Structures are given as structure tokens and as C-alpha cells.
């Protein structure tokens, strides 16, 4: 029993596989890319443009510029989780011989910045923004689908108070899924060799499941193993309610306390013991033969749920930061938003075995040599 608890606790943050001997066994031995290097680059940019255009169309968004670095004092950087295990790259800008210095951080995601930006760009209810976001997450273990370099379509949209419910959340997720399925068909129209019988197309519809329901189905399994098991039944799922402590004492996964709402009681909508207005899109990757996360998103906190979540996370000191004070004072809009992993999505749609085939970043020598042995060519 104690081993199970340790396994569940260790499984919460999801920073990568964590062992190159294990990764050696996981990476496929029978891999051959369906696209050559030139075709891959052509596909990346055409599919990326398709997704951006159609996300904006489906969700009524406009593309905007997004910061790579932010002021530490603003409190808008994304902390990713609430255990303090993944910290941003931070540096001091001397500026005018240190007379007017700035302590800056490289963003880990633009989650909180986007909500403030909705006000900056005067977005009304039903309008929003989409960004071509770049970030650095230095505390990941670098494996086949985790990189220190992160690229996302980070988006945010203004909502009305009455839209803070599960039906609205599902309607937005379904629109995003329609774009991803459409992008797969678009990629195959450009490069017919991507239609491979070994890799079934994505299903037209997602299966929606609450974290509580999945725990009921697999009570003894840690989170990643529960996800792997459920993806054998449903090849594409949206798991709702990530962050709320489940009946085994652990959340499905850790979530920061100051952007997604994972505390709202949804029992009145589900007639089950459920909480949370956020979730993740996961699919089964037939190339890597593993679970594959594409997006995290959710309806954002209100002043009240922000205080509840910070209390539960023992982080009430955050309420002194400008971003958090703006939420408490209702100075920034209610919103829904999320991030869709660009390289993760392109890796899936282009039938690649490794993130390094679609993005250029740093990888350790051990991983590059491992990939070379398995006919996986990472970009350098």
C-alpha cells in the first residue's frame, strides 16, 4: 500500500519519464518517418497556419504579440503547479548602471498574462486573443515529448458569468477538437503518405470524463497509468477537474492555484461528486504507443475561487501581487483560456516519434545517440 501512495504522489506533476534506460525501452524500434526533412518543414508551417486561422475563426480570437520575458514583480508568470518544483529562468537587468534595474523571468507559459491582455486589447464578451507563445521550462526531464523549449498556441476569451459551467466548457473544447481533427485532414491532403494504416485517424468527437470518474474506474493506479488505461477504451479524451483533491487524497494532477478554476462544485450539473471547470485533452499516440497530452485549459478563477484555491495551496501571499489584486478587484474580465502544444500537436499529426523532429532545441548527448540508433532524426 505504501508503494502505491508513493507512486501516486510522484506522478502528480508530470515533468517527463525521468529515466533514460526506461526511455530506451519506450521509443519505438520500428520507426521510419513518413516525411523527409524538407517535407516536414513544409508541413509544419502550413499546418501551423491552418490551426491558427481556424482557432481564431472557431473561437472568435485575434492573433496578438506575447512576451517572452516578464517582470518578476508583476506576478504574471506561470508557476505550472503549486508545489514549487518548477521554477522559471530568472535574471537581473542592470539597466542604466543598476540605477533602474529590472528582475525579469522567462515565461513558462502566458496563462496569466493573457487574461490581463484581454483588457489591454479591449476584448468584449465572446471575443479573445491567440498567441504564438514561446517559453522555457528548465525543470523538465528531456524525453521524447518533454522539452525545455515550449511552443504553444496560448489563447484566452472573455466570458459572461453565466457561462462559467460545464456545458460551456465542453462547447469550447469541442470547437478546439474540431480544429485539430481538421488539421489532420489538411495535413493528409498536402502529404497523402501520412494516411498510414498503422496510425488510425483521430476520432471526430472527444470523450468527456471527470477525474473522479476515472479514479472510480482505476482506483489503484497512479494518474499516468489511469490515463493510459482510459485511452485504451477511448482514443481521445478530455479529463475534467484537474487540481481538486480526489477521494484518494490526491488531485488527478497538480495545477497552479491562480489561473484555472479547479475548486468549483459541479455536483449540481453532473449529479456526481465532481469539482472543477478545467481539463486536459489527451490522445493515444499510435507512433509512440503512449498517452499524449495536447492541451490544458479551463474557465479561470473568480475573486472568490482564487482565494479558495490559494488557501488550499497555502499561497495566500500571492494576493499581494498586481495580477492577483486585479482579480480581487474585478479589474480584469472573466475568461476561459488554455494552451495547445504546438510541437506536441505537430508531432502527432505528422506521425513523428520525437518532439525534436518538429522543433529545434537542446537535447542531451545520451538522448541524441539513442534517437540515432532508432532511426529518429532530431533537428539541430
DRENMAR-854895 format. One record per atom (N, C-alpha, C): residue in three letters; x, z, y. Coordinates in steps of 0.1 Angstrom, whole numbers, plus 5000, padded with zeros to 4 digits. Layout:
residues N
ALAXZY
...
//
This chain:
residues 380
UNK500850004988
UNK500050005000
UNK500950005013
UNK502050075012
UNK502850085024
UNK503449955027
UNK503849875017
UNK504449745019
UNK503449655026
UNK502249655022
UNK501149575028
UNK501049605043
UNK501049735047
UNK500949765061
UNK502049715069
UNK503349735063
UNK504549685070
UNK504349535072
UNK503949465061
UNK503849315062
UNK502849275073
UNK501749345074
UNK500749315084
UNK501249345098
UNK501949455099
UNK502449485113
UNK503549385117
UNK504449345108
UNK505449245111
UNK504949115114
UNK503649085110
UNK503048955110
UNK502348925123
UNK502349025132
UNK501349015144
UNK501848925155
UNK503148915158
UNK503548835169
UNK503748685166
UNK504148655154
UNK504248515150
UNK505448445157
UNK506648495158
UNK507748435165
UNK508548335157
UNK508048295145
UNK508748205136
UNK508948265123
UNK509548175113
UNK509648215100
UNK510648335098
UNK511848325105
UNK512748435106
UNK513848435096
UNK513948335088
UNK515048335077
UNK515348185073
UNK516548145075
UNK516948005072
UNK516947975057
UNK517248075049
UNK517148045035
UNK515648025031
UNK514748095037
UNK513348065035
UNK512947935040
UNK513447895052
UNK513147765058
UNK513647655049
UNK514747665043
UNK515347565034
UNK514347535023
UNK513647635018
UNK512647615007
UNK511347545013
UNK511047575026
UNK509847535031
UNK509847385036
UNK510947345042
UNK511047205047
UNK510947105035
UNK510146995037
UNK509946905026
UNK511246835021
UNK511246815008
UNK512446735002
UNK512146585001
UNK510946545003
UNK510546405000
UNK510146345013
UNK510746385024
UNK510246335038
UNK510946205041
UNK510146115047
UNK510645995054
UNK509745965066
UNK510245955078
UNK509445935090
UNK508745805089
UNK507545795093
UNK506745675093
UNK507045585105
UNK507645645115
UNK508045575127
UNK509545585129
UNK510245475134
UNK511645485137
UNK511845555151
UNK513045565155
UNK513345635168
UNK512645575180
UNK512745445181
UNK512145375192
UNK510645385192
UNK510045355180
UNK508545365179
UNK508045515182
UNK508845615178
UNK508445745181
UNK508345775196
UNK509345725203
UNK509345745218
UNK508145675224
UNK507945555219
UNK506745475225
UNK505445555222
UNK505345605210
UNK504145675206
UNK503945805214
UNK505045875216
UNK504946005223
UNK504345985237
UNK504845885244
UNK504345875258
UNK502945805259
UNK502645715250
UNK501345665250
UNK500245765246
UNK500545835235
UNK499645945230
UNK499546055241
UNK500646095247
UNK500546195257
UNK499646155268
UNK499746035273
UNK498945985284
UNK497445975280
UNK497245945267
UNK495845935262
UNK495246085263
UNK496046175258
UNK495446315258
UNK495246365272
UNK496146345281
UNK496046395294
UNK494846335301
UNK494646205300
UNK493546135306
UNK492246185300
UNK492146205287
UNK490846235281
UNK490546385282
UNK491546475283
UNK491346615286
UNK490746625300
UNK491246555309
UNK490746565323
UNK489346505323
UNK489046405316
UNK487646345315
UNK486646435309
UNK487046495297
UNK486146575289
UNK485846715297
UNK486846775303
UNK486746905309
UNK486546905324
UNK486546785330
UNK486446775345
UNK487646845351
UNK488846795347
UNK490146855353
UNK490846755361
UNK491746805369
UNK492746715376
UNK494146755373
UNK495046665372
UNK496446695369
UNK497046755382
UNK497846865380
UNK498546925392
UNK499946965388
UNK500746985398
UNK502147035395
UNK502047185391
UNK503047225384
UNK503147365378
UNK504547415380
UNK504747545382
UNK506047595384
UNK506847615371
UNK508147595372
UNK509047625361
UNK509547765362
UNK509747815375
UNK510147955378
UNK509248015387
UNK509048155386
UNK508148235394
UNK508848355399
UNK508348415410
UNK508948535415
UNK508448655406
UNK509448735402
UNK509148855393
UNK508048935399
UNK508048955413
UNK507149045419
UNK505648995419
UNK505448875416
UNK504148815416
UNK503248865404
UNK503948895393
UNK503248935381
UNK502548825374
UNK502848695377
UNK502048585371
UNK502748525359
UNK503948575355
UNK504548515343
UNK503748565331
UNK503748485320
UNK503048515308
UNK503948605299
UNK503448715295
UNK504248805286
UNK503948785272
UNK503048685268
UNK502748635255
UNK502148745246
UNK502548865246
UNK501948965238
UNK502049095245
UNK501749205239
UNK501749335246
UNK502649435240
UNK503549395232
UNK504549495226
UNK505949485233
UNK506049395243
UNK507349385250
UNK508449315242
UNK508149245231
UNK509149195222
UNK509649055227
UNK508948995236
UNK509348855240
UNK509448855255
UNK510648865261
UNK510848875275
UNK511348745281
UNK510948715294
UNK511348595300
UNK512848595304
UNK513348475305
UNK514748455311
UNK514548495326
UNK515448575331
UNK515348625345
UNK516748605351
UNK516748575364
UNK517948555372
UNK517748585386
UNK518948615393
UNK518848665407
UNK519348545416
UNK518548515426
UNK518948405435
UNK519448475448
UNK520748465450
UNK521448535461
UNK520748495475
UNK520648365478
UNK519848315489
UNK520348385502
UNK521048305510
UNK521548355524
UNK522448475522
UNK523448465513
UNK524448575511
UNK523748705507
UNK522648695499
UNK521948805494
UNK521148875505
UNK520948815517
UNK520148875527
UNK518648855525
UNK518348745518
UNK516948725514
UNK516848685500
UNK517148765491
UNK517248725477
UNK515848715470
UNK515848655459
UNK514648645450
UNK515048675436
UNK514348765429
UNK514448775415
UNK513448685408
UNK513948595401
UNK513048485395
UNK513048495380
UNK511948445374
UNK511848435359
UNK511448285356
UNK512048235345
UNK511548115339
UNK510248145333
UNK509248065335
UNK507848085329
UNK507948075314
UNK507148165307
UNK506948155293
UNK505648075290
UNK504748075299
UNK503647985300
UNK503048005314
UNK502047915317
UNK501547915331
UNK500147985331
UNK499848065321
UNK498548115319
UNK497948185331
UNK498648275337
UNK498048345349
UNK498248265362
UNK499248195363
UNK499448105375
UNK498248015377
UNK497747955366
UNK496747855367
UNK495447915373
UNK495148045369
UNK493948105374
UNK493948125389
UNK495148165394
UNK495348175409
UNK495348035415
UNK495847935408
UNK495847795414
UNK494447735415
UNK493547785407
UNK492147735409
UNK491647755423
UNK492047875429
UNK491647905443
UNK492447815452
UNK493747805449
UNK494647725458
UNK494147575459
UNK493547525448
UNK493147385449
UNK491647375451
UNK490947485455
UNK489547485459
UNK488647425448
UNK488947475435
UNK488047425424
UNK486747505424
UNK485647425423
UNK484347485422
UNK483947505407
UNK482847575405
UNK482347595391
UNK482247455384
UNK482847455372
UNK482847325364
UNK483947235367
UNK484847275376
UNK486047195379
UNK487247275375
UNK488347195373
UNK489547265369
UNK490847185370
UNK491947235365
UNK493247175366
UNK493847165352
UNK494747065351
UNK495547055339
UNK497047025343
UNK497947085336
UNK499347075339
UNK500247025328
UNK501346965331
UNK502346925321
UNK503347025322
UNK503147135315
UNK503947265316
UNK505147265307
UNK506247315313
UNK507547335306
UNK507847485307
UNK508347535296
UNK508647685296
UNK509847705287
UNK510347835288
UNK511447875279
UNK510948005272
UNK511048015259
UNK510748135252
UNK512048165243
UNK512848255249
UNK514248275243
UNK514148355230
UNK513048425227
UNK513048525216
UNK512348465204
UNK512048335204
UNK511548275191
UNK512748265181
UNK512448275168
UNK513248225158
UNK513048075157
UNK514147995158
UNK514047855158
UNK513947795145
UNK512747745141
UNK512447685128
UNK511947545130
UNK511047505121
UNK510547365122
UNK509447345132
UNK508747455136
UNK507747445146
UNK507747545157
UNK508847615159
UNK509147705170
UNK510447665177
UNK510347655190
UNK511547605198
UNK511647695210
UNK512847715215
UNK513047785227
UNK512447715239
UNK512347585238
UNK511747495248
UNK510347465244
UNK509447505254
UNK507947485251
UNK507347395261
UNK506547295256
UNK505847205264
UNK504347215261
UNK503547235271
UNK502147245268
UNK501247175279
UNK500047135274
UNK499047095284
UNK498347235287
UNK498747295298
UNK498147415302
UNK496947385312
UNK495747425309
UNK494647385317
UNK493747515320
UNK492947505330
UNK492147615335
UNK490947555342
UNK489747615340
UNK488547565346
UNK487647675351
UNK487047665363
UNK486147765369
UNK484847775361
UNK484347895358
UNK483147905351
UNK482248005359
UNK480948005356
UNK479948095361
UNK479948215352
UNK479448335358
UNK479348455350
UNK478548435337
UNK477448365338
UNK476548345326
UNK477248255315
UNK478348195318
UNK479048115308
UNK480048195300
UNK480148325303
UNK481048405295
UNK480448445282
UNK480248345273
UNK479648375260
UNK480248285249
UNK479948305237
UNK480548235226
UNK480048085225
UNK478848065229
UNK478347925228
UNK479047835238
UNK479347885250
UNK480147805260
UNK481547795255
UNK482147895250
UNK483547885244
UNK483547775234
UNK482647775225
UNK482647675214
UNK482447535219
UNK481647525229
UNK481347385235
UNK482647335241
UNK483447415248
UNK484747365254
UNK485747335243
UNK485847425233
UNK486747395222
UNK486447265215
UNK485147245213
UNK484747115206
UNK485146995214
UNK485047005227
UNK485446885236
UNK486946865234
UNK487746975234
UNK489246965232
UNK489446895218
UNK488746945208
UNK488946885195
UNK488646735194
UNK487646695202
UNK487246555202
UNK488446475208
UNK489146525218
UNK490246455224
UNK491346445213
UNK491646555206
UNK492746545196
UNK492446455185
UNK491246455180
UNK490846355170
UNK490846215175
UNK490446195187
UNK490546065193
UNK491946015195
UNK492846115198
UNK494346075200
UNK494946035186
UNK494446095175
UNK494946055162
UNK494545915159
UNK493345875162
UNK492845735160
UNK493545645169
UNK493845685182
UNK494545595191
UNK495945575186
UNK496645675181
UNK498045665176
UNK498045565165
UNK497045575156
UNK496945485144
UNK496645345148
UNK495945325159
UNK495645185164
UNK496945125169
UNK497845205175
UNK499145155180
UNK500145125169
UNK500145215159
UNK501045215148
UNK500345235135
UNK499845125129
UNK499045135117
UNK499745205105
UNK501045215105
UNK501745275094
UNK501445425094
UNK500945485105
UNK500545625105
UNK499345655096
UNK498645545092
UNK497545565082
UNK498145575069
UNK498445695064
UNK499145715052
UNK498245795042
UNK497945745030
UNK497045825021
UNK497545965018
UNK498845995020
UNK499346125017
UNK498946225028
UNK498446175039
UNK498146265051
UNK496746225055
UNK495746305051
UNK494346275055
UNK494146295070
UNK493246215075
UNK492946225089
UNK492246365092
UNK492346405105
UNK491746525109
UNK490246515107
UNK489546625104
UNK488046625103
UNK487446605117
UNK486246545117
UNK485646525130
UNK485146655137
UNK484946755129
UNK484446885135
UNK485346995130
UNK485547095139
UNK486147215136
UNK485247315129
UNK485847405121
UNK485047515116
UNK485347645125
UNK484347705130
UNK484447825138
UNK484347955129
UNK485348035130
UNK485248165122
UNK485848275131
UNK485248395130
UNK485748515137
UNK486848575129
UNK487748635136
UNK488848705130
UNK488348815120
UNK487248875124
UNK486648975115
UNK486148915102
UNK485648795102
UNK485148725090
UNK486248695081
UNK487348645087
UNK488548605078
UNK489148725072
UNK489148845079
UNK489648965073
UNK488749005061
UNK487448995063
UNK486549025052
UNK486748945040
UNK487148815042
UNK487348725031
UNK488648755024
UNK489748795031
UNK491048825026
UNK491648955031
UNK490949065027
UNK491349195033
UNK492749245030
UNK493349195020
UNK494649245016
UNK495849165021
UNK495549045027
UNK496548955031
UNK496948975046
UNK498248965049
UNK498648965063
UNK498048845070
UNK498148845083
UNK497448735092
UNK497848595088
UNK499148565087
UNK499548425084
UNK499048385071
UNK499048475061
UNK498648435048
UNK497048425048
UNK496348495056
UNK494948475057
UNK494648335063
UNK495448305073
UNK495248165079
UNK495548055069
UNK496648075062
UNK496947975051
UNK495847965041
UNK495248075037
UNK494248075027
UNK492948005033
UNK492548035045
UNK491347975050
UNK491547825053
UNK492747785056
UNK492947645058
UNK492947555045
UNK492947625034
UNK492747555021
UNK491247525019
UNK490447605025
UNK488947575025
UNK488547485036
UNK489047505048
UNK488647435060
UNK489947385067
UNK490147255067
UNK491447205071
UNK491747215086
UNK490647245094
UNK490847265109
UNK489847375113
UNK490347485119
UNK489547605122
UNK489847645137
UNK488847715142
UNK489047785155
UNK488747935152
UNK489748015153
UNK489648155149
UNK489348235162
UNK488148295163
UNK487648365175
UNK487948515174
UNK488348565186
UNK488548705187
UNK489948755183
UNK490948705190
UNK492348735187
UNK492848835197
UNK493148955192
UNK493649065201
UNK492949195198
UNK491649185195
UNK490849305192
UNK491249375179
UNK491449505178
UNK491849575166
UNK490749555155
UNK491149505144
UNK490149485133
UNK490049615125
UNK489149605115
UNK488849735107
UNK490049785099
UNK491049695097
UNK492249745090
UNK493249815100
UNK492849815113
UNK493749885123
UNK494649795131
UNK494649665127
UNK495549565134
UNK494749455140
UNK495149405151
UNK494549275156
UNK494949165147
UNK494149055148
UNK494548935140
UNK495948885144
UNK496148895157
UNK497548875162
UNK497548935176
UNK498748975181
UNK498949035194
UNK498548935205
UNK497848985215
UNK497648895227
UNK497848985239
UNK498448925250
UNK498648995262
UNK497249045267
UNK497349155275
UNK496049225279
UNK495549165292
UNK496249075298
UNK495849045312
UNK495448895314
UNK495148825304
UNK494548685306
UNK493348665297
UNK493448645284
UNK492348625276
UNK491448755274
UNK490148735273
UNK489248845271
UNK489148865256
UNK489748965250
UNK489548985236
UNK488749115233
UNK488249185244
UNK487649315242
UNK486049305242
UNK485549195248
UNK484049185250
UNK483349195236
UNK482349275236
UNK481549295224
UNK480549175222
UNK480749105211
UNK479848985209
UNK478849005198
UNK478649125194
UNK477749155183
UNK476349105186
UNK475949115198
UNK474549065202
UNK474448915200
UNK475548835200
UNK475448695197
UNK475648655183
UNK476348735175
UNK476748705161
UNK475948785151
UNK475348895155
UNK474748985146
UNK475749045136
UNK476949035139
UNK478049095131
UNK478949175140
UNK479849245134
UNK480749335141
UNK481949255147
UNK481649185158
UNK482649095164
UNK482949125178
UNK484149085182
UNK484649105196
UNK485548985200
UNK485548965213
UNK486448865219
UNK485848735222
UNK486348675233
UNK485948545238
UNK487148445239
UNK487948455229
UNK489148375229
UNK489448325215
UNK490448245213
UNK490848205199
UNK491948095199
UNK492248055186
UNK493247965184
UNK492747845175
UNK493247725178
UNK492947615169
UNK494147595159
UNK493847605146
UNK494847585136
UNK494347475126
UNK495347405121
UNK495047295112
UNK496047305100
UNK495647245089
UNK496647235078
UNK497447105080
UNK498847125080
UNK499747015082
UNK500146965069
UNK499746845065
UNK500046785052
UNK501446745050
UNK502146725061
UNK503646685060
UNK504446815057
UNK504246915065
UNK505047045062
UNK504447135052
UNK503147095048
UNK502347175039
UNK502247325043
UNK501947345056
UNK501847475061
UNK500747475072
UNK500347605076
UNK499547625087
UNK500147575100
UNK499347525109
UNK499947455121
UNK499047495133
UNK499547575142
UNK498747615154
UNK498947505165
UNK497847465171
UNK497847365181
UNK497547425195
UNK496647525196
UNK496247575209
UNK495747715208
UNK496047785219
UNK495447915222
UNK494747905235
UNK493547965235
UNK492747955247
UNK491648065247
UNK490948075259
UNK489948175259
UNK489248185273
UNK488148255273
UNK487548295286
UNK488348415291
UNK488648415304
UNK489548505309
UNK488948645313
UNK489748745315
UNK489248875318
UNK488548885331
UNK487648975332
UNK487049015345
UNK487749145349
UNK487349195361
UNK487949315366
UNK487749435355
UNK486549435350
UNK486249545340
UNK487049525327
UNK487049405321
UNK487649385308
UNK489249395310
UNK489749355322
UNK491149375324
UNK491549525323
UNK490749605330
UNK491049745329
UNK490949805315
UNK489949755308
UNK489749805294
UNK490949765285
UNK491449645287
UNK492449595278
UNK493849655282
UNK494049675295
UNK495349735299
UNK495349885295
UNK494149945295
UNK494150085290
UNK494450095275
UNK493849995267
UNK494149995253
UNK495549965250
UNK496249895259
UNK497649845257
UNK498649935263
UNK498150045270
UNK499050135277
UNK499850065288
UNK499249975295
UNK499849895306
UNK499149905319
UNK498550015322
UNK497850025335
UNK498650015347
UNK500050025346
UNK500850005357
UNK500849865362
UNK500349765354
UNK500249625358
UNK499249615369
UNK498349705371
UNK497249695381
UNK497849695395
UNK499049735396
UNK499749735410
UNK500249595414
UNK500249505404
UNK500849365407
UNK499849285414
UNK500349185423
UNK499349105431
UNK498349025422
UNK498748975411
UNK497748895403
UNK496648985398
UNK497049105393
UNK496049195388
UNK495149255399
UNK495749275410
UNK494949325421
UNK493949225426
UNK494249095425
UNK493348985429
UNK492148985419
UNK492449005406
UNK491249015397
UNK490349125400
UNK490949245402
UNK490149365405
UNK489349345417
UNK489849275427
UNK489149255440
UNK488249125439
UNK488149065428
UNK487348935426
UNK487748835436
UNK489048815438
UNK489548725448
UNK489948585441
UNK489948585428
UNK490248465421
UNK489048435411
UNK488748315408
UNK487548275401
UNK487548325387
UNK486348345381
UNK486148355367
UNK486548225361
UNK487148225349
UNK487648095344
UNK487748105329
UNK487947985323
UNK488347965309
UNK489547875309
UNK490447895300
UNK491647815300
UNK492447835287
UNK493547745286
UNK494347755274
UNK495547665275
UNK496347665265
UNK497447585264
UNK497447505250
UNK497647375251
UNK497747295239
UNK499247255238
UNK499847285227
UNK501247255225
UNK501447105224
UNK502247045233
UNK502446905233
UNK503246865221
UNK504446925219
UNK505246885207
UNK504646915194
UNK503947025193
UNK503147065181
UNK502146955178
UNK501346915188
UNK500346815186
UNK500946675182
UNK501946635189
UNK502646505186
UNK503246505173
UNK503846625169
UNK504446635156
UNK503346615145
UNK502146665147
UNK501046655138
UNK500546505137
UNK500346455149
UNK499646315150
UNK500646205145
UNK501946225147
UNK502946125144
UNK503546155130
UNK502946245123
UNK503346275109
UNK504846315108
UNK505246405117
UNK506646445117
UNK506846585110
UNK508046605105
UNK508246735097
UNK508846845106
UNK509346805118
UNK510046895127
UNK509846875141
UNK509646975149
UNK509546965164
UNK510646885170
UNK511846895165
UNK513046825170
UNK512946675169
UNK511946625162
UNK511746475161
UNK511046425173
UNK510346515181
UNK509546465192
UNK509946535205
UNK510846635205
UNK511346695217
UNK512846725216
UNK513446715228
UNK514946735229
UNK515146875233
UNK515846955225
UNK516147095229
UNK517347135221
UNK517647265221
UNK518747325213
UNK518347375199
UNK519147345189
UNK518947395176
UNK520247445171
UNK520247545162
UNK521547595157
UNK522147495147
UNK523447505145
UNK524047415136
UNK523447415122
UNK523147535117
UNK522647555103
UNK521347475102
UNK520447475112
UNK519247405111
UNK519447255112
UNK520347205120
UNK520547065121
UNK521147015108
UNK522047085102
UNK522647045089
UNK521547045078
UNK520647145079
UNK519647145069
UNK518647025070
UNK518346995083
UNK517446875085
UNK518146745081
UNK519446735083
UNK520146615079
UNK520046595064
UNK520246705057
UNK520146695042
UNK518746655037
UNK517746685045
UNK516346655041
UNK515846525048
UNK516646445054
UNK516346315060
UNK515446335072
UNK515546455079
UNK514846485092
UNK515846465103
UNK515646365112
UNK516546335123
UNK516046405136
UNK516746515140
UNK516346575153
UNK516946515164
UNK516246505175
UNK516746445188
UNK517846535194
UNK518846465200
UNK519946545207
UNK520246485220
//
